[in-house]
Amino acid sequence: MANLWLDTFLGKVGKYIIQFIDSYYFYLVPAIIIYGIFLTISSYNLKRIERNVLSDIIRQAKLLLKENPKINYSDLIDKINIDWKAVIKKSSFFPYISTEAGFWVNRLNIFNVRENIMHDEKKIRVALERNGIFLEENRQQLRKNLYMEYFHRITRQ
């Protein structure tokens, strides 16, 4: 009866996959657990770096707003300079990073860290607003590309 159920719902290939997993799960489960721990450490590493980058952005934004209180959001973001090497050296403890919803890891380098952190403009904007830096001018602005925004929201990238 179980074979009929496997053939009906999973097909021949699905049946063979289930039989393979059943036969070799002693080898598969430890490998999956080790990879899960590896992903968890990589994700935590990126979160530590991201927390330090956001605190640096907030610190620099407050200084820039003291100098020029009428600055707009795009000029503010353009004037913020982050020393990526120093942040990575100070915050990182593992040579890989991973996003929270990803199953792949990236090597720890300046390009990958900058790409993972700076592409999420909403997170930066929310971090600025939570720390008392309110930029009211852009709240009523229409979204530029709804398709890409929802795609990034679904994939969390």
Buried (B, 14 or more C-beta within 10 A) or exposed (E): EEEEEBEEEEEEEEBEEEEEEEEEEEEEEEEEEEEEEBBEBBBBBBBBBBEBBBEBBBEBBEEBBEEEEEBEBEEBBEBBEBEBEEBBEEBBEBEBBBBEEBEEBBEBEEEBBBEBBBEBEEEBBEBBEEBEBEBEEEEEEEEEEEEEEEEBEEEEE
